Amino acid sequence: MLAWIDGTSAGTLAWREAVTRARRTGGSIIAMRVVAEQISRGDARAELERWIGSAAGEVEIAIAEGDPATAIAATAQARHATMVVIGHDGLRPATRLPLITEAVAQRRGCAVLIARHGLPTGILLAAIDFSDASSRVVATLSAESSIRVGASPILAHVTAGISADDPKRSRAANRLLHAIARCELAAEAIVLDGEASRAIVEAAEDADAEIVIVGLAGHGAGSKVVLGSVAERVIRHARCSVLIVPNY
């Protein structure tokens, strides 16, 4: 697990989330800093070690130069990270987060967690569209539930312009229940209505969710992995943490 730490409150969020996850799962942490060329790697490393305190001797340290999205993605691939943790404190627009997420998504099997302030409610909301990638989202919901005591997972699907008595709505609910049963997960199934990203964000707020879990859109031109408008808008507008699941 790679945590991007930049000396800001957002970096502190990323570090705290990485430490919490490492304790829950027994995983290891790579603490990373991306610097400008005028800062020596030695100075950058010393400052990063000061930021993370006594844990500096227990984690891997990675220092890179250049564009954060490119540097983080390359380091995640080189270090075989399965998750990149990025903090967002709400003090700055989330404009860079989708760019970094999409860059990391090009690396096979690496998830991206946008860590935000919030209470550990244990309520986890995952949204699926019944595409081939949906099984990974459901599996991630199950895994995230297993590392929390008293977790309350919710699996959602969004329809658009369908009335409450439309048969498509009940079919969607049945597909959600089937997906839950296959993972042997004790979760609530809900069918939302409206524009997908707005419905997901609003449902997360209404449920007081600790985290929202969504997948990537798939592949664009050639073999390039694309984030997709729904995931991008959820990253930008959700008030809670967001976990982007790789689709391959």
N, C-alpha and C positions, 0 to 999 in steps of 0.2 A: 504494500500500500504506500503510495507516494503522496506526501502532503506538501503543498506549495506554501511556503512561509516567506512573507515579504516585510515583516517588521510592523505591519499595521494591525488594527483590530481584526481585520478579515483573516490575516495570517494566523492570529491567535485562535480564531474560531476553527480554522483548518487543523491546527495542531491539536487542540483539545479533542476534536472529533476523532482524529486519527488515534490518539492515545486511548480514548474510550473504546474504539472498535478493536484495537489491538488487545486490550484487556479482555474483551468479550470473546474474541475469536482465537486468541493466541497467535495472531499474525504479527509480522514485523513491519517496521516503519522506515521509509526513506524520507528524510527531511530535506527539502529542496529549496534552493534560492536561485533566482534568475537575476543577473546583475548586468549593469552597463560596462562597457569595455574599460572605462577609466578606473574602475575599482578592481584591485588585485584579488585573485582567488583566495589568497591567504587571509586578507582582511575580511572578505565576504564570509569565509568559513568561520572565522573567529566571532564575527557578529552574529551569525546564525546560531552557533553553539551557545552564545550568551542568551539569545532569545529563548532557546528551548531548555536552558538550565541544566540541571543535574542529569537529565536524560540523554545529553549529548553523547556520552560514552556508550550508550545502549542502542543507538540507531545508526543507520547508514546516513552519510551526508553526501549530497549531490549539489555541486555548484555549476551553473551553466550561464552562458552569455547569449544575448540577442533577444529576439521576439519571444515573449513568454509562451504563446501557444505552440510555436515550433519547438522551443526548448523543452517544455514540459512533455509534449508528445514523444519527442525523441528519447528523452530520459526514461519515460515510462516503458517504452519498447526495449531499450537497452537493459534496463534493470528487471524486466519481466514483471512489472507491476500489474496487478489485477484490478486495482482501483486507484483513481486519482482523486484526492480530496482538496477542494478549493473553498475558501471561506468567502462569504458575502455578508458584510455588516449592515447593508442598507444605507450607508453614508454616501455611496457613490452609485451611479447608474450601473446596471448589470450588463453593459454593452459588451464587455470582453468575454463574459462567461460563455455565451454560445459559440464564439470563435474558438476558444480553448477546448470546449467540449467536442466540437466537430473535429478538431485536429487530433485529439486523443482517440476519437472513435475510429480513426483510420487504423489504429493498432488493434490487432485481433484480441478479443476477449477482455478489453479493459473498460470497466465502468467508470463513470464520473459522478462524484457526490458533491453537490453544492451545499455546504454547511451554513446554516443560518441560526440566529438566535431563536430560542423557543424552549418551552418546557417539554420534558420527556413524558409526553402523555401516553406513549405506547400505542397510539392510533396510527396505523399505516394505511395509506390509500394508494392502491395500484390501479392504473387505467390501461385497458387493452382494447385493441381494435379487431381482434380475431384474425390477425395476419399470422404468418408463420413465426414471427418473432414474439408473439404473445406468450408462448409457453415459457420463454426465458423470463418474461416479466413476472409471471405467476410463480415460477421457481424462485425468483429473487424475493418476492413477497413472503414466500414460505421461509426462506433463509433468514430474512430480516426479522421475521416474527420469532424464530427460534433463538435469537441472541438477546431477546428482551423478555423480562419477566412480566407476565400478564399482558402480553401484546393483544391488540384488538385490530386484526387485519380486515381491510375492506377491498373488495375487487369490483371495479366499475367498468362500465362500457357507456359510451356516449352515442346517442342517436340524435338525429336532427329533424325537426318538424314532424314527429310521430306522436299521435295522440295516445293518451293513457290506455285506451282499449284496443289499440292497433295490435294485431297478432305478431307483428315484427318485434314489438316490445317484449312480449312474453317469451318469444323465441330467444331474444338476446339474454333475458334473465336465465333461461334454461341453459344456455351455453355457458354463462358465467358459473352456474352451479355445477355444471359438468367439469369445467376447468378446475374448480375448487376441489371437487371430489377426487379428481385424478392425482392431485398433490396431497390428498389426505389432510387438507388444511381446514381448520375451523374458522371460516371467514364469512363476513356478510357480503352479499351480492347486491349491487345497486345499479339501476339503469338511469343514466342522466340524460337530459335533453338540452339541445342548443349547440352553439359553437363549441367545439371540443375543448380548446384550451381554457376558455372562460368557465365552462361547466366544471372542469377538473379543479381549477383554482378555487372556485366558489365552494365546491363540495369539500375541498380540503379545509377551507376556513370554517365552514359550517360544522364539520366534524371535529375541529380542533386537532387536525392531524399533525403528527410530529414530522412526518416525511411523506412525500409524494414520489411514486415510482412509475416511470414511463420509459418506453422504448424509443429507439431511433426510428426514423422513417424508412430506412432501407438504403438502396444504392441509387445514385444518380447516374450521370454520364460515365460510361466506362465502369470501373470498379470502385469509384469514389463513394464512400459512405456519407450520407447526408443526414443532418440533424432533424430536419423537418420542422414545419411551422408550428405544429402543436407543441413539441418538446421545447422549441426555442421560446415560445410565449410562456409556457409554464415556468421555465427557468427565470425569465425576466420578471414575471408577475406574482409567483407564489411567495407567500410570506414565510413558509416553512422550508425546511431542507428539501432538496430534490435529488433523486438518484436516477441517473440515465443509464439504462441497461444496454449493453452491446447486443447486437442481433446476430452475431456470429463469433 
